[in-house]
Amino acid sequence: MSKKEKKQKKPKIKVGKLEKREARAGYFFTLPWVIGVIAFLLVPLAQSFKYMWYNIRITPNGMVYNFIGIGNFANIWHEDPEFPQQIVTYIWQTCLEVPIIIVFALMIAIMLNGKIKMRALFRLIFFLPVIIVSGPVMNMLVSEGAATIPSMNVQSIVAAFDVFFPTSVAESIGEMFSNMIMTLWYSGVQILIFLSALQKVDPALYEAAKIDGGSGWECFWKITLPTMKPMILLNAVYTVIFLSGNEQNTLITMIESAMFSGTKEKGYGYASAMAWMYALVITLIVGLFALMLGSKKDVYDKKVKKFKREQKKEERMKRRVIRRGERNAKKIARNQHKYTTYDGSGDY
Amino acid sequence: MRKNYWKKLAVSMTLVASMLIGAAGCGSDNSGDTNKNTNTNTNSNSNTNTNSNTNAGTDKKDDGNKNSNSNVTVEAKEVFGGYKVTTDNITLTFWHYEDETTVDYLAEKFMEMYPNITVEHKVISDMSTDLSAAAAAGTFPDVFEGTDSDTALANMYWADITEYWNADPENKNLMATINEYGIGMFDTSVRYAAPMMYWPSAVFIDRNVIETLNLDMPRTDWTWDEMIQLIKDATVYDPEMQYFGLGYYNRLDSLYGIAAVSKDVRQIKGEFGFNGDDFDLQYWAIGEQQFSDLKLAGYVAPQQSTQEMEDWTGDWDTWFGATGRVAVFSEGFWTYQNLWGTEGYQEQYGLDIVPYVTPNVIDEKEHNVISTMYMGGVSTSCKYPLEAYLLLKFMGWGIDGWNARLEIYSDPSITNASGVPLKNSQMPMPLTLDEGVWEGYKKLFPQDEDRKQYWDDYFSSVTRPVPYGWYSIAGYWNFCDQYFNSIGIHDLVDNGTAKAADYTEEATRQANYYHADAMITYFGPSGYNVLTDAELAKYQAVVDSFLD
């Protein structure tokens, strides 16, 4: 056993009865989640991964698998032009909508965190769409035109953006404006997350800043926003996932319809290939937001860390000097015993 | 501490239990959604039973009693061709698109005829979704009717019923095209499906509009050109509210394409000039262009929920059929029974609607008519195919079934869940030519001397149905999905951006390819495997020439 391994080995501590019981209770608590993940996530994930390489017919007498390799992907790209088109539209819209939702949610959260009358009622109002507007209700509202602002001239907006951007980008922006109300309805959960983060900010920081003459605007940029940064990333990821998986998403509808399509090209295999491609795109978008919003250490943090590192180094040096001194002292003492003088005093 | 432990354990166990119950709920079978007509008959050795069926549609509480006929004993009943019905107590599941109450009654009548058979039925909401899910879950129905034959054939849902069909004498007396064109055989030698529900397309005329505009009513055996002329003549500007010549549900190109040429020139037995072997879209193109020209020239009334409708009537939601300002309607047959024929409707909107024979393009007395025609079949997983075939026939084209239907359609007190008499709820037209059935059926329509002749003429003109492509042509949906609808040909021609003739050649090539490809997939070695080598080679040649 090497010296390093010896150092790493921790002493064995016998787990007590109480701890065992608590561990069991913990496992019980996590059991629903574990079962859920296995049954509804890992198994379907593995199945869909298998399916995407096959053309699958579901006959009344069982499933008939026909291995086609990348055939489903080829069909999607060659014969189903709508899917790639929708993927591009989805990327554009997500990249446009996520910042809007985040900024809107942050603004509302800051307002709701202030001292206003009937604060609880306003919080309820902004969270209400999350509860009420579940899938089917949202579909009905959208079909009734409730998600649009009638007085907003979307055509003019598209025409204006068309001058500066390619038509597809201008249309995506127009689409976003035409669904503005729906976009804002999607902000309920994000508002809640921001609100809880705002309430965690230490009031002493604001107090200290104000004593030093900091304005509200400066407090927001120097205290609120840096503190909220991890929550912004969390909300961005949540928003991307929400926008990607809700029932208004055309790609979800396409995958669902391909899954239950009885035509010979489509079915479970084709839908699985679509779903995996879509999942890859979502992962890339999430990765993009993580890169943009992931916490980067600021100069102050870096300096503190450097100072701590140097402090540690100095301490190590000090310890080394002390150890060396002790060693030398011992050495001298040993030598004194070894080399005795003629008179036995040890002084030369 | 121990108290806390038990508390935690109880909470965690409750959570696990609730999740498992939830999961069990997700995976439950469809039996909860299925109506079960229960038969409480207990007589033995007799078919003349004292049946005390309860109607599942009116008393859903009986649903739990799934196999209440399990103790019925019957003698083997011979039906046709020496076939005998099983004496086992069995349950057959039937999935369909009909009014639930109508099928409740029909199932009851069927079980009176076969006391050892219990019928469970369910209304299909979406064919692909419902049947795919049922196939995956192993709960596939024994008998079902479908609106999309490609789905059924691609997944081998339908079993071969040729033997029963050929042995059944009733099938000799059906509307001519069913056997002549092999509707339900999909251009093979095997019968997989049979027409179940039939609604011919129809042309209706509002006599009040014709009278107001001082026009003459056309002759009942009119031609296509006469209809077009009437549409033009009846489009009149009125400062109060304009009159339009045509209001449409069925596009005129569908009507035209079926009856465009004499059968000596081309035997058209499907949409897009399909003759059983290949397509020829030149006939469709003429009808499509003519229809587009009428629309662009302002002869066609706006559709519901459009800006044009609001501009015309002042109300976005108005339906042109309720304006009293449209002369000719190209509609579904059901529109009369479901709307115009309901009590007080015509009086309320100032209408006087009569049916007209679908005009003949080439002035031939006997011609085909495009139709909505649901196809039904016995599923490949069914364990009792003979009994399933009998149920299929009863629910579709059979004389016994139609006699049962006439009973319930004639009684206005029998209503569906919405309170509508059953004859006003998607009532189809008989496919049998049995005189008794037709006599009873005609009585369900206006009998006054003024209108009766119109109806008699109409009924005698719709005896050669040709179904829309998605019911009867393999690969039709693939062609529409991948080519026709994906480039939006109807819209391009309708708004004048393109001419229909521009697409004739390429559309014909594409349609032939998708049909041939589907034939190989559905009926070749990877499917039902019923094609001969020569047939396979023929279809393969079409596919190869397209891909080259």
Boltz contact constraints between the chains, C-beta under 6 A:
constraints:
  - contact:
      token1: [A, 21]
      token2: [B, 5]
      max_distance: 6.0
  - contact:
      token1: [A, 25]
      token2: [B, 8]
      max_distance: 6.0
  - contact:
      token1: [A, 25]
      token2: [B, 9]
      max_distance: 6.0
  - contact:
      token1: [A, 28]
      token2: [B, 12]
      max_distance: 6.0
  - contact:
      token1: [A, 29]
      token2: [B, 12]
      max_distance: 6.0
  - contact:
      token1: [A, 31]
      token2: [B, 16]
      max_distance: 6.0
  - contact:
      token1: [A, 32]
      token2: [B, 15]
      max_distance: 6.0
  - contact:
      token1: [A, 32]
      token2: [B, 16]
      max_distance: 6.0
  - contact:
      token1: [A, 32]
      token2: [B, 19]
      max_distance: 6.0
  - contact:
      token1: [A, 57]
      token2: [B, 155]
      max_distance: 6.0
  - contact:
      token1: [A, 58]
      token2: [B, 132]
      max_distance: 6.0
  - contact:
      token1: [A, 58]
      token2: [B, 135]
      max_distance: 6.0
  - contact:
      token1: [A, 58]
      token2: [B, 136]
      max_distance: 6.0
  - contact:
      token1: [A, 58]
      token2: [B, 155]
      max_distance: 6.0
  - contact:
      token1: [A, 59]
      token2: [B, 155]
      max_distance: 6.0
  - contact:
      token1: [A, 59]
      token2: [B, 156]
      max_distance: 6.0
  - contact:
      token1: [A, 60]
      token2: [B, 135]
      max_distance: 6.0
  - contact:
      token1: [A, 60]
      token2: [B, 140]
      max_distance: 6.0
  - contact:
      token1: [A, 60]
      token2: [B, 379]
      max_distance: 6.0
  - contact:
      token1: [A, 60]
      token2: [B, 380]
      max_distance: 6.0
  - contact:
      token1: [A, 60]
      token2: [B, 381]
      max_distance: 6.0
  - contact:
      token1: [A, 61]
      token2: [B, 380]
      max_distance: 6.0
  - contact:
      token1: [A, 61]
      token2: [B, 381]
      max_distance: 6.0
  - contact:
      token1: [A, 260]
      token2: [B, 128]
      max_distance: 6.0
  - contact:
      token1: [A, 260]
      token2: [B, 129]
      max_distance: 6.0
  - contact:
      token1: [A, 260]
      token2: [B, 132]
      max_distance: 6.0
  - contact:
      token1: [A, 261]
      token2: [B, 128]
      max_distance: 6.0
  - contact:
      token1: [A, 262]
      token2: [B, 128]
      max_distance: 6.0
  - contact:
      token1: [A, 262]
      token2: [B, 151]
      max_distance: 6.0
  - contact:
      token1: [A, 262]
      token2: [B, 154]
      max_distance: 6.0
  - contact:
      token1: [A, 262]
      token2: [B, 155]
      max_distance: 6.0
  - contact:
      token1: [A, 263]
      token2: [B, 150]
      max_distance: 6.0
  - contact:
      token1: [A, 263]
      token2: [B, 154]
      max_distance: 6.0
  - contact:
      token1: [A, 263]
      token2: [B, 478]
      max_distance: 6.0
  - contact:
      token1: [A, 264]
      token2: [B, 154]
      max_distance: 6.0
  - contact:
      token1: [A, 264]
      token2: [B, 521]
      max_distance: 6.0
